[in-house]
C-alpha cells in the first residue's frame, strides 16, 4: 500500500469532467484506488463515489493505492490531480 497526501487545486474542485478523467485513469490499473477526505473514503474507480465525495478546491485528500502496480498508479494519478485533471489549476 502506498499513499500521498495532497491538496486539490482545481478552482471548481473535482466535479463531473475532472472526476471522469480521474476515474478513467484509475481504471487502467489493477490495484484498488481510494481517496480519503477526512475520515470518509471513496472508490476512485466509481464516478458516483468520486462525485459524492464533494471534493472542492483547497480540500486535502489522501490518495491510497493498494495492490498490483500500486506505485505506478499513485505516481500517475497524483500527477493528474496536481495538474488539474485536464482543467488546469
N, C-alpha and C positions, 0 to 999 in steps of 0.2 A: 504494500500500500504506500502510495506517495501522495503528497498534498502540497498545496500552495495557497497562501492567504493573499488576497488581492482586493483592490477597490475598483468597482465598476466606474468607468469614466465616460460612458455614453451619456450625452446630455438628456436623452429620453429614456435611459435605462435599458433593460433587456425586454423590449416589447416584441410584438409578433415577428417582424422581419429579422432582427438580430437573434431572437430565440430560435427561429427556423434555421438560421445559419449555424448556430451553436449545436443544435440537435443533429443536423446533417453531418457536421464534423465529428461529433461524438459517436455517431452510429457507425463510423468507419472502423472503430476499434472494438476488439472483442472483450475488453475489460469493462467492469462496472464503473460508471462515472456519476459522481454525486456532487451537488453543490449544497453547502450548508450556509444558511443565512440565519445567524444566531443559533438557536437550538433546533431549527426546522431544516429538514433535508428534502431535496428534490432530485429525482432521477433525470439526468441531463439528456437521456435518450427519449424522453417523453415531452413533446411540445406543451401539452396541457400542464404537466408538472412544473415546467420552467415558467410558463406564464402565470400560473397560480402562486408562484413564489414572490411575485411583485417586486422584482429587483430593480431599484431605482438608481439614478446617478448618485455616486458617493457611498453606496452600500458596500460594506466589507463582506466578502464572501470567502468561503474555504472550498477550494476545488480539490476533490479527492478522486483518485483513480486507483482501482484495485483489480489486479489480475494480469492476464497476458498483455504485453505491450503497454503496461501502465505508465512507464516513464515517457515513452514516445507520445502517448495520449495526453499526458499532463503538459508536456512541452508545447504541443500543437494547440491544444485548447486554451492554455494560459496566454500564448501569443495572440490567439484570435480575440480573446476577451480584452487584452491590453491594447490591441489595435482598433477596437471599437466594433468588432464583428461586422465589418463592411460599411459602417456608418461614420467612421472617423471618431475623433474624440474632441 
